[in-house]
């Protein structure tokens, strides 16, 4: 599809919408911000910092991992989550700085 001589890649648009939908929740955004600041965190650090139920945080973490936004590193009994790509955090920062939130 072309618009004003600009190619629009439908598959990339679908993937972009998929990623944005995957992070479109306040707790998920906060988790991404925390991981962007700390490189990696375990589940207990995340839920204690957010003052939320562990099961709820685990649900969000698993969902974002399934969608390729997060990945894990195992160390003994601990599982550490980290961002696969900091571009998602950069997008959130851009939206936060934009006039859309004013």
Biopython code that builds the backbone (N, CA, C, O; Angstrom):
import numpy as np
from Bio.PDB.StructureBuilder import StructureBuilder

atoms = [
    (1, "UNK", "N", (0.844, -1.180, 0.000)),
    (1, "UNK", "CA", (0.000, 0.000, 0.000)),
    (1, "UNK", "C", (0.889, 1.242, 0.000)),
    (1, "UNK", "O", (1.881, 1.289, 0.727)),
    (2, "UNK", "N", (0.547, 2.243, -0.802)),
    (2, "UNK", "CA", (1.316, 3.484, -0.829)),
    (2, "UNK", "C", (0.394, 4.675, -0.570)),
    (2, "UNK", "O", (-0.771, 4.677, -0.966)),
    (3, "UNK", "N", (0.936, 5.675, 0.097)),
    (3, "UNK", "CA", (0.233, 6.918, 0.352)),
    (3, "UNK", "C", (1.220, 8.044, 0.144)),
    (3, "UNK", "O", (2.239, 8.120, 0.831)),
    (4, "UNK", "N", (0.923, 8.920, -0.802)),
    (4, "UNK", "CA", (1.827, 10.023, -1.110)),
    (4, "UNK", "C", (3.251, 9.533, -1.330)),
    (4, "UNK", "O", (4.201, 10.122, -0.812)),
    (5, "UNK", "N", (3.400, 8.465, -2.091)),
    (5, "UNK", "CA", (4.699, 7.875, -2.418)),
    (5, "UNK", "C", (5.443, 7.327, -1.204)),
    (5, "UNK", "O", (6.656, 7.129, -1.271)),
    (6, "UNK", "N", (4.749, 7.079, -0.107)),
    (6, "UNK", "CA", (5.361, 6.495, 1.079)),
    (6, "UNK", "C", (4.868, 5.052, 1.185)),
    (6, "UNK", "O", (3.664, 4.793, 1.192)),
    (7, "UNK", "N", (5.801, 4.134, 1.265)),
    (7, "UNK", "CA", (5.440, 2.732, 1.392)),
    (7, "UNK", "C", (5.017, 2.445, 2.829)),
    (7, "UNK", "O", (5.706, 2.829, 3.774)),
    (8, "UNK", "N", (3.898, 1.779, 2.986)),
    (8, "UNK", "CA", (3.434, 1.370, 4.299)),
    (8, "UNK", "C", (3.494, -0.149, 4.347)),
    (8, "UNK", "O", (2.808, -0.836, 3.589)),
    (9, "UNK", "N", (4.308, -0.653, 5.230)),
    (9, "UNK", "CA", (4.475, -2.086, 5.392)),
    (9, "UNK", "C", (3.427, -2.582, 6.379)),
    (9, "UNK", "O", (3.540, -2.364, 7.585)),
    (10, "UNK", "N", (2.414, -3.245, 5.856)),
    (10, "UNK", "CA", (1.303, -3.697, 6.685)),
    (10, "UNK", "C", (1.755, -4.639, 7.800)),
    (10, "UNK", "O", (1.223, -4.570, 8.908)),
    (11, "UNK", "N", (2.712, -5.506, 7.537)),
    (11, "UNK", "CA", (3.191, -6.428, 8.562)),
    (11, "UNK", "C", (3.866, -5.673, 9.703)),
    (11, "UNK", "O", (3.695, -6.027, 10.869)),
    (12, "UNK", "N", (4.630, -4.638, 9.371)),
    (12, "UNK", "CA", (5.280, -3.845, 10.417)),
    (12, "UNK", "C", (4.244, -3.063, 11.229)),
    (12, "UNK", "O", (4.383, -2.919, 12.444)),
    (13, "UNK", "N", (3.215, -2.565, 10.562)),
    (13, "UNK", "CA", (2.148, -1.864, 11.272)),
    (13, "UNK", "C", (1.428, -2.812, 12.225)),
    (13, "UNK", "O", (1.123, -2.443, 13.359)),
    (14, "UNK", "N", (1.160, -4.018, 11.773)),
    (14, "UNK", "CA", (0.512, -5.008, 12.633)),
    (14, "UNK", "C", (1.383, -5.341, 13.838)),
    (14, "UNK", "O", (0.880, -5.448, 14.957)),
    (15, "UNK", "N", (2.685, -5.503, 13.619)),
    (15, "UNK", "CA", (3.610, -5.807, 14.715)),
    (15, "UNK", "C", (3.686, -4.633, 15.695)),
    (15, "UNK", "O", (3.728, -4.834, 16.909)),
    (16, "UNK", "N", (3.704, -3.426, 15.169)),
    (16, "UNK", "CA", (3.735, -2.233, 16.023)),
    (16, "UNK", "C", (2.491, -2.177, 16.903)),
    (16, "UNK", "O", (2.592, -1.937, 18.106)),
    (17, "UNK", "N", (1.331, -2.396, 16.316)),
    (17, "UNK", "CA", (0.085, -2.398, 17.089)),
    (17, "UNK", "C", (0.096, -3.506, 18.128)),
    (17, "UNK", "O", (-0.385, -3.318, 19.245)),
    (18, "UNK", "N", (0.637, -4.653, 17.769)),
    (18, "UNK", "CA", (0.732, -5.803, 18.674)),
    (18, "UNK", "C", (1.558, -5.448, 19.918)),
    (18, "UNK", "O", (1.159, -5.743, 21.044)),
    (19, "UNK", "N", (2.709, -4.813, 19.698)),
    (19, "UNK", "CA", (3.585, -4.428, 20.807)),
    (19, "UNK", "C", (2.928, -3.349, 21.668)),
    (19, "UNK", "O", (2.963, -3.426, 22.896)),
    (20, "UNK", "N", (2.335, -2.352, 21.030)),
    (20, "UNK", "CA", (1.695, -1.283, 21.796)),
    (20, "UNK", "C", (0.528, -1.818, 22.632)),
    (20, "UNK", "O", (0.344, -1.395, 23.773)),
    (21, "UNK", "N", (-0.253, -2.736, 22.082)),
    (21, "UNK", "CA", (-1.334, -3.354, 22.856)),
    (21, "UNK", "C", (-0.773, -4.152, 24.027)),
    (21, "UNK", "O", (-1.366, -4.181, 25.106)),
    (22, "UNK", "N", (0.359, -4.791, 23.814)),
    (22, "UNK", "CA", (0.961, -5.629, 24.861)),
    (22, "UNK", "C", (1.437, -4.814, 26.054)),
    (22, "UNK", "O", (1.512, -5.342, 27.163)),
    (23, "UNK", "N", (1.756, -3.557, 25.857)),
    (23, "UNK", "CA", (2.248, -2.727, 26.966)),
    (23, "UNK", "C", (1.203, -1.727, 27.449)),
    (23, "UNK", "O", (1.485, -0.922, 28.336)),
    (24, "UNK", "N", (0.013, -1.766, 26.883)),
    (24, "UNK", "CA", (-1.019, -0.772, 27.180)),
    (24, "UNK", "C", (-1.736, -1.053, 28.495)),
    (24, "UNK", "O", (-2.938, -1.315, 28.525)),
    (25, "UNK", "N", (-0.985, -0.994, 29.559)),
    (25, "UNK", "CA", (-1.546, -1.145, 30.910)),
    (25, "UNK", "C", (-0.603, -0.419, 31.871)),
    (25, "UNK", "O", (0.614, -0.548, 31.740)),
    (26, "UNK", "N", (-1.133, 0.336, 32.826)),
    (26, "UNK", "CA", (-0.252, 1.105, 33.730)),
    (26, "UNK", "C", (0.794, 0.264, 34.456)),
    (26, "UNK", "O", (1.939, 0.697, 34.590)),
    (27, "UNK", "N", (0.428, -0.933, 34.927)),
    (27, "UNK", "CA", (1.420, -1.768, 35.611)),
    (27, "UNK", "C", (2.509, -2.244, 34.654)),
    (27, "UNK", "O", (3.680, -2.309, 35.029)),
    (28, "UNK", "N", (2.136, -2.572, 33.441)),
    (28, "UNK", "CA", (3.134, -3.019, 32.458)),
    (28, "UNK", "C", (4.082, -1.883, 32.104)),
    (28, "UNK", "O", (5.284, -2.095, 31.948)),
    (29, "UNK", "N", (3.543, -0.692, 31.979)),
    (29, "UNK", "CA", (4.399, 0.461, 31.688)),
    (29, "UNK", "C", (5.375, 0.687, 32.837)),
    (29, "UNK", "O", (6.558, 0.942, 32.608)),
    (30, "UNK", "N", (4.890, 0.595, 34.066)),
    (30, "UNK", "CA", (5.765, 0.782, 35.226)),
    (30, "UNK", "C", (6.829, -0.309, 35.287)),
    (30, "UNK", "O", (7.983, -0.022, 35.605)),
    (31, "UNK", "N", (6.464, -1.550, 34.990)),
    (31, "UNK", "CA", (7.445, -2.645, 34.965)),
    (31, "UNK", "C", (8.519, -2.362, 33.927)),
    (31, "UNK", "O", (9.706, -2.549, 34.194)),
    (32, "UNK", "N", (8.116, -1.918, 32.761)),
    (32, "UNK", "CA", (9.087, -1.592, 31.704)),
    (32, "UNK", "C", (10.004, -0.466, 32.156)),
    (32, "UNK", "O", (11.213, -0.530, 31.938)),
    (33, "UNK", "N", (9.449, 0.558, 32.780)),
    (33, "UNK", "CA", (10.271, 1.660, 33.283)),
    (33, "UNK", "C", (11.258, 1.158, 34.335)),
    (33, "UNK", "O", (12.425, 1.549, 34.330)),
    (34, "UNK", "N", (10.794, 0.295, 35.234)),
    (34, "UNK", "CA", (11.676, -0.251, 36.271)),
    (34, "UNK", "C", (12.810, -1.073, 35.652)),
    (34, "UNK", "O", (13.965, -0.955, 36.062)),
    (35, "UNK", "N", (12.475, -1.899, 34.671)),
    (35, "UNK", "CA", (13.504, -2.724, 34.039)),
    (35, "UNK", "C", (14.466, -1.876, 33.211)),
    (35, "UNK", "O", (15.644, -2.214, 33.085)),
    (36, "UNK", "N", (13.980, -0.808, 32.662)),
    (36, "UNK", "CA", (14.854, 0.092, 31.912)),
    (36, "UNK", "C", (15.865, 0.768, 32.845)),
    (36, "UNK", "O", (16.999, 1.032, 32.446)),
    (37, "UNK", "N", (15.456, 1.043, 34.074)),
    (37, "UNK", "CA", (16.333, 1.682, 35.053)),
    (37, "UNK", "C", (17.265, 0.692, 35.752)),
    (37, "UNK", "O", (18.337, 1.081, 36.216)),
    (38, "UNK", "N", (16.872, -0.581, 35.835)),
    (38, "UNK", "CA", (17.609, -1.561, 36.634)),
    (38, "UNK", "C", (18.207, -2.719, 35.840)),
    (38, "UNK", "O", (18.779, -3.623, 36.449)),
    (39, "UNK", "N", (18.108, -2.735, 34.568)),
    (39, "UNK", "CA", (18.607, -3.786, 33.686)),
    (39, "UNK", "C", (17.828, -5.086, 33.848)),
    (39, "UNK", "O", (17.275, -5.595, 32.873)),
    (40, "UNK", "N", (17.774, -5.637, 35.071)),
    (40, "UNK", "CA", (16.994, -6.841, 35.312)),
    (40, "UNK", "C", (16.549, -6.874, 36.770)),
    (40, "UNK", "O", (17.222, -6.349, 37.658)),
    (41, "UNK", "N", (15.401, -7.503, 36.992)),
    (41, "UNK", "CA", (14.840, -7.616, 38.342)),
    (41, "UNK", "C", (14.128, -8.953, 38.473)),
    (41, "UNK", "O", (13.634, -9.505, 37.490)),
    (42, "UNK", "N", (14.083, -9.468, 39.704)),
    (42, "UNK", "CA", (13.298, -10.675, 39.926)),
    (42, "UNK", "C", (11.868, -10.287, 40.289)),
    (42, "UNK", "O", (11.585, -9.125, 40.583)),
    (43, "UNK", "N", (10.971, -11.270, 40.264)),
    (43, "UNK", "CA", (9.555, -11.007, 40.489)),
    (43, "UNK", "C", (9.309, -10.354, 41.844)),
    (43, "UNK", "O", (8.530, -9.405, 41.934)),
    (44, "UNK", "N", (9.957, -10.840, 42.893)),
    (44, "UNK", "CA", (9.708, -10.278, 44.220)),
    (44, "UNK", "C", (10.117, -8.809, 44.301)),
    (44, "UNK", "O", (9.432, -8.018, 44.950)),
    (45, "UNK", "N", (11.201, -8.435, 43.668)),
    (45, "UNK", "CA", (11.611, -7.022, 43.651)),
    (45, "UNK", "C", (10.569, -6.159, 42.951)),
    (45, "UNK", "O", (10.276, -5.044, 43.382)),
    (46, "UNK", "N", (10.016, -6.690, 41.868)),
    (46, "UNK", "CA", (9.031, -5.930, 41.101)),
    (46, "UNK", "C", (7.737, -5.764, 41.888)),
    (46, "UNK", "O", (7.235, -4.648, 42.021)),
    (47, "UNK", "N", (7.192, -6.859, 42.412)),
    (47, "UNK", "CA", (5.901, -6.723, 43.088)),
    (47, "UNK", "C", (6.018, -5.948, 44.400)),
    (47, "UNK", "O", (5.082, -5.243, 44.778)),
    (48, "UNK", "N", (7.135, -6.064, 45.091)),
    (48, "UNK", "CA", (7.314, -5.281, 46.322)),
    (48, "UNK", "C", (7.412, -3.794, 46.003)),
    (48, "UNK", "O", (6.835, -2.965, 46.707)),
    (49, "UNK", "N", (8.137, -3.459, 44.949)),
    (49, "UNK", "CA", (8.286, -2.058, 44.556)),
    (49, "UNK", "C", (6.962, -1.461, 44.102)),
    (49, "UNK", "O", (6.692, -0.287, 44.353)),
    (50, "UNK", "N", (6.137, -2.259, 43.438)),
    (50, "UNK", "CA", (4.853, -1.768, 42.936)),
    (50, "UNK", "C", (3.729, -1.922, 43.949)),
    (50, "UNK", "O", (2.612, -1.455, 43.725)),
    (51, "UNK", "N", (4.029, -2.581, 45.069)),
    (51, "UNK", "CA", (3.014, -2.815, 46.102)),
    (51, "UNK", "C", (1.774, -3.482, 45.507)),
    (51, "UNK", "O", (0.644, -3.041, 45.717)),
    (52, "UNK", "N", (2.022, -4.556, 44.759)),
    (52, "UNK", "CA", (0.948, -5.287, 44.090)),
    (52, "UNK", "C", (1.075, -6.770, 44.403)),
    (52, "UNK", "O", (2.111, -7.224, 44.889)),
    (53, "UNK", "N", (0.032, -7.512, 44.125)),
    (53, "UNK", "CA", (0.029, -8.960, 44.352)),
    (53, "UNK", "C", (1.023, -9.641, 43.411)),
    (53, "UNK", "O", (1.134, -9.285, 42.238)),
    (54, "UNK", "N", (1.734, -10.617, 43.944)),
    (54, "UNK", "CA", (2.717, -11.338, 43.136)),
    (54, "UNK", "C", (2.055, -12.017, 41.942)),
    (54, "UNK", "O", (2.615, -12.019, 40.846)),
    (55, "UNK", "N", (0.875, -12.589, 42.139)),
    (55, "UNK", "CA", (0.205, -13.289, 41.035)),
    (55, "UNK", "C", (-0.144, -12.334, 39.900)),
    (55, "UNK", "O", (-0.045, -12.702, 38.729)),
    (56, "UNK", "N", (-0.550, -11.113, 40.233)),
    (56, "UNK", "CA", (-0.874, -10.112, 39.214)),
    (56, "UNK", "C", (0.373, -9.704, 38.440)),
    (56, "UNK", "O", (0.347, -9.628, 37.212)),
    (57, "UNK", "N", (1.460, -9.441, 39.152)),
    (57, "UNK", "CA", (2.714, -9.056, 38.499)),
    (57, "UNK", "C", (3.227, -10.205, 37.639)),
    (57, "UNK", "O", (3.678, -9.984, 36.515)),
    (58, "UNK", "N", (3.162, -11.421, 38.153)),
    (58, "UNK", "CA", (3.602, -12.584, 37.378)),
    (58, "UNK", "C", (2.804, -12.715, 36.088)),
    (58, "UNK", "O", (3.363, -13.024, 35.035)),
    (59, "UNK", "N", (1.502, -12.479, 36.168)),
    (59, "UNK", "CA", (0.653, -12.526, 34.975)),
    (59, "UNK", "C", (1.148, -11.528, 33.927)),
    (59, "UNK", "O", (1.295, -11.877, 32.756)),
    (60, "UNK", "N", (1.404, -10.294, 34.344)),
    (60, "UNK", "CA", (1.871, -9.263, 33.405)),
    (60, "UNK", "C", (3.247, -9.617, 32.838)),
    (60, "UNK", "O", (3.492, -9.438, 31.645)),
    (61, "UNK", "N", (4.136, -10.115, 33.682)),
    (61, "UNK", "CA", (5.471, -10.486, 33.225)),
    (61, "UNK", "C", (5.402, -11.612, 32.196)),
    (61, "UNK", "O", (6.068, -11.552, 31.163)),
    (62, "UNK", "N", (4.611, -12.622, 32.474)),
    (62, "UNK", "CA", (4.482, -13.752, 31.545)),
    (62, "UNK", "C", (3.883, -13.284, 30.224)),
    (62, "UNK", "O", (4.329, -13.701, 29.156)),
    (63, "UNK", "N", (2.880, -12.423, 30.295)),
    (63, "UNK", "CA", (2.256, -11.903, 29.086)),
    (63, "UNK", "C", (3.264, -11.147, 28.225)),
    (63, "UNK", "O", (3.330, -11.347, 27.012)),
    (64, "UNK", "N", (4.042, -10.283, 28.859)),
    (64, "UNK", "CA", (5.028, -9.509, 28.081)),
    (64, "UNK", "C", (6.163, -10.399, 27.579)),
    (64, "UNK", "O", (6.725, -10.143, 26.514)),
    (65, "UNK", "N", (6.498, -11.427, 28.326)),
    (65, "UNK", "CA", (7.517, -12.368, 27.853)),
    (65, "UNK", "C", (7.001, -13.147, 26.650)),
    (65, "UNK", "O", (7.718, -13.325, 25.666)),
    (66, "UNK", "N", (5.758, -13.610, 26.730)),
    (66, "UNK", "CA", (5.156, -14.339, 25.619)),
    (66, "UNK", "C", (5.106, -13.502, 24.342)),
    (66, "UNK", "O", (5.162, -14.039, 23.236)),
    (67, "UNK", "N", (5.002, -12.199, 24.502)),
    (67, "UNK", "CA", (4.913, -11.300, 23.346)),
    (67, "UNK", "C", (6.278, -10.784, 22.892)),
    (67, "UNK", "O", (6.364, -9.966, 21.976)),
    (68, "UNK", "N", (7.348, -11.267, 23.538)),
    (68, "UNK", "CA", (8.696, -10.930, 23.093)),
    (68, "UNK", "C", (9.242, -9.613, 23.605)),
    (68, "UNK", "O", (10.275, -9.146, 23.127)),
    (69, "UNK", "N", (8.567, -9.007, 24.568)),
    (69, "UNK", "CA", (9.024, -7.728, 25.115)),
    (69, "UNK", "C", (10.050, -7.945, 26.219)),
    (69, "UNK", "O", (11.005, -7.180, 26.356)),
    (70, "UNK", "N", (9.840, -8.995, 27.003)),
    (70, "UNK", "CA", (10.757, -9.351, 28.080)),
    (70, "UNK", "C", (11.337, -10.741, 27.846)),
    (70, "UNK", "O", (10.795, -11.545, 27.087)),
    (71, "UNK", "N", (12.448, -10.995, 28.516)),
    (71, "UNK", "CA", (13.008, -12.342, 28.554)),
    (71, "UNK", "C", (13.503, -12.581, 29.972)),
    (71, "UNK", "O", (13.457, -11.687, 30.818)),
    (72, "UNK", "N", (13.973, -13.790, 30.220)),
    (72, "UNK", "CA", (14.397, -14.138, 31.572)),
    (72, "UNK", "C", (15.822, -14.672, 31.586)),
    (72, "UNK", "O", (16.361, -15.133, 30.580)),
    (73, "UNK", "N", (16.408, -14.586, 32.795)),
    (73, "UNK", "CA", (17.685, -15.229, 33.092)),
    (73, "UNK", "C", (17.479, -15.958, 34.408)),
    (73, "UNK", "O", (17.019, -15.375, 35.389)),
    (74, "UNK", "N", (17.819, -17.224, 34.418)),
    (74, "UNK", "CA", (17.677, -18.018, 35.651)),
    (74, "UNK", "C", (19.001, -18.036, 36.400)),
    (74, "UNK", "O", (20.075, -18.152, 35.810)),
    (75, "UNK", "N", (18.889, -17.917, 37.721)),
    (75, "UNK", "CA", (20.049, -18.031, 38.590)),
    (75, "UNK", "C", (19.592, -18.777, 39.837)),
    (75, "UNK", "O", (18.993, -18.189, 40.737)),
    (76, "UNK", "N", (19.878, -20.072, 39.883)),
    (76, "UNK", "CA", (19.383, -20.895, 40.978)),
    (76, "UNK", "C", (17.870, -20.950, 40.938)),
    (76, "UNK", "O", (17.278, -21.300, 39.918)),
    (77, "UNK", "N", (17.241, -20.598, 42.064)),
    (77, "UNK", "CA", (15.775, -20.584, 42.123)),
    (77, "UNK", "C", (15.185, -19.268, 41.654)),
    (77, "UNK", "O", (13.968, -19.150, 41.518)),
    (78, "UNK", "N", (16.025, -18.284, 41.408)),
    (78, "UNK", "CA", (15.541, -16.958, 41.005)),
    (78, "UNK", "C", (15.419, -16.841, 39.502)),
    (78, "UNK", "O", (16.223, -17.385, 38.746)),
    (79, "UNK", "N", (14.385, -16.113, 39.086)),
    (79, "UNK", "CA", (14.184, -15.772, 37.677)),
    (79, "UNK", "C", (14.254, -14.252, 37.578)),
    (79, "UNK", "O", (13.519, -13.539, 38.261)),
    (80, "UNK", "N", (15.133, -13.776, 36.734)),
    (80, "UNK", "CA", (15.310, -12.339, 36.534)),
    (80, "UNK", "C", (14.752, -11.959, 35.171)),
    (80, "UNK", "O", (15.063, -12.590, 34.160)),
    (81, "UNK", "N", (13.925, -10.921, 35.157)),
    (81, "UNK", "CA", (13.338, -10.421, 33.917)),
    (81, "UNK", "C", (14.146, -9.234, 33.420)),
    (81, "UNK", "O", (14.679, -8.452, 34.207)),
    (82, "UNK", "N", (14.227, -9.114, 32.099)),
    (82, "UNK", "CA", (14.902, -7.976, 31.482)),
    (82, "UNK", "C", (14.232, -7.636, 30.162)),
    (82, "UNK", "O", (13.556, -8.473, 29.564)),
    (83, "UNK", "N", (14.423, -6.399, 29.710)),
    (83, "UNK", "CA", (13.875, -5.964, 28.426)),
    (83, "UNK", "C", (14.677, -6.574, 27.290)),
    (83, "UNK", "O", (15.908, -6.577, 27.321)),
    (84, "UNK", "N", (13.981, -7.088, 26.292)),
    (84, "UNK", "CA", (14.649, -7.632, 25.113)),
    (84, "UNK", "C", (15.261, -6.488, 24.307)),
    (84, "UNK", "O", (16.358, -6.614, 23.761)),
    (85, "UNK", "N", (14.539, -5.377, 24.242)),
    (85, "UNK", "CA", (14.983, -4.222, 23.457)),
    (85, "UNK", "C", (14.532, -2.967, 24.187)),
    (85, "UNK", "O", (13.359, -2.847, 24.539)),
    (86, "UNK", "N", (15.438, -2.038, 24.419)),
    (86, "UNK", "CA", (15.065, -0.825, 25.164)),
    (86, "UNK", "C", (14.234, 0.144, 24.333)),
    (86, "UNK", "O", (13.834, 1.194, 24.835)),
    (87, "UNK", "N", (13.966, -0.186, 23.075)),
    (87, "UNK", "CA", (13.145, 0.686, 22.230)),
    (87, "UNK", "C", (11.745, 0.860, 22.812)),
    (87, "UNK", "O", (11.163, 1.940, 22.705)),
    (88, "UNK", "N", (11.199, -0.182, 23.425)),
    (88, "UNK", "CA", (9.872, -0.080, 24.040)),
    (88, "UNK", "C", (9.897, 0.956, 25.162)),
    (88, "UNK", "O", (8.978, 1.768, 25.274)),
    (89, "UNK", "N", (10.927, 0.936, 25.982)),
    (89, "UNK", "CA", (11.066, 1.939, 27.050)),
    (89, "UNK", "C", (11.232, 3.334, 26.457)),
    (89, "UNK", "O", (10.702, 4.304, 26.998)),
    (90, "UNK", "N", (11.957, 3.441, 25.361)),
    (90, "UNK", "CA", (12.142, 4.741, 24.704)),
    (90, "UNK", "C", (10.820, 5.285, 24.176)),
    (90, "UNK", "O", (10.568, 6.487, 24.258)),
    (91, "UNK", "N", (9.980, 4.416, 23.637)),
    (91, "UNK", "CA", (8.668, 4.838, 23.141)),
    (91, "UNK", "C", (7.823, 5.368, 24.293)),
    (91, "UNK", "O", (7.163, 6.399, 24.162)),
    (92, "UNK", "N", (7.843, 4.667, 25.411)),
    (92, "UNK", "CA", (7.085, 5.108, 26.587)),
    (92, "UNK", "C", (7.599, 6.459, 27.070)),
    (92, "UNK", "O", (6.807, 7.326, 27.442)),
    (93, "UNK", "N", (8.914, 6.645, 27.067)),
    (93, "UNK", "CA", (9.494, 7.929, 27.476)),
    (93, "UNK", "C", (9.071, 9.042, 26.529)),
    (93, "UNK", "O", (8.780, 10.153, 26.971)),
    (94, "UNK", "N", (9.035, 8.758, 25.239)),
    (94, "UNK", "CA", (8.607, 9.765, 24.255)),
    (94, "UNK", "C", (7.158, 10.177, 24.481)),
    (94, "UNK", "O", (6.832, 11.363, 24.437)),
    (95, "UNK", "N", (6.296, 9.206, 24.721)),
    (95, "UNK", "CA", (4.885, 9.512, 24.989)),
    (95, "UNK", "C", (4.769, 10.324, 26.276)),
    (95, "UNK", "O", (3.993, 11.277, 26.347)),
    (96, "UNK", "N", (5.545, 9.941, 27.294)),
    (96, "UNK", "CA", (5.516, 10.647, 28.568)),
    (96, "UNK", "C", (5.929, 12.108, 28.408)),
    (96, "UNK", "O", (5.410, 12.983, 29.101)),
    (97, "UNK", "N", (6.848, 12.367, 27.507)),
    (97, "UNK", "CA", (7.341, 13.730, 27.294)),
    (97, "UNK", "C", (6.488, 14.522, 26.303)),
    (97, "UNK", "O", (6.663, 15.733, 26.165)),
    (98, "UNK", "N", (5.581, 13.859, 25.624)),
    (98, "UNK", "CA", (4.816, 14.515, 24.563)),
    (98, "UNK", "C", (3.691, 15.377, 25.121)),
    (98, "UNK", "O", (3.371, 15.330, 26.309)),
    (99, "UNK", "N", (3.116, 16.147, 24.246)),
    (99, "UNK", "CA", (1.977, 16.996, 24.614)),
    (99, "UNK", "C", (0.710, 16.176, 24.787)),
    (99, "UNK", "O", (-0.296, 16.697, 25.268)),
    (100, "UNK", "N", (0.736, 14.912, 24.407)),
    (100, "UNK", "CA", (-0.454, 14.066, 24.538)),
    (100, "UNK", "C", (-0.902, 13.918, 25.973)),
    (100, "UNK", "O", (-2.088, 13.708, 26.227)),
    (101, "UNK", "N", (0.014, 14.023, 26.921)),
    (101, "UNK", "CA", (-0.318, 13.818, 28.329)),
    (101, "UNK", "C", (-0.575, 15.113, 29.076)),
    (101, "UNK", "O", (-0.843, 15.088, 30.277)),
    (102, "UNK", "N", (-0.502, 16.218, 28.403)),
    (102, "UNK", "CA", (-0.747, 17.513, 29.057)),
    (102, "UNK", "C", (-2.203, 17.872, 29.057)),
    (102, "UNK", "O", (-2.580, 18.927, 29.566)),
]
sb = StructureBuilder()
sb.init_structure("model")
sb.init_model(0)
sb.init_chain("A")
sb.init_seg("    ")
for serial, (resi, resn, name, xyz) in enumerate(atoms, 1):
    if name == "N":
        sb.init_residue(resn, " ", resi, " ")
    sb.init_atom(name, np.array(xyz, "f"), 0.0, 1.0, " ", f" {name:<3s}", serial, name[0])
structure = sb.get_structure()
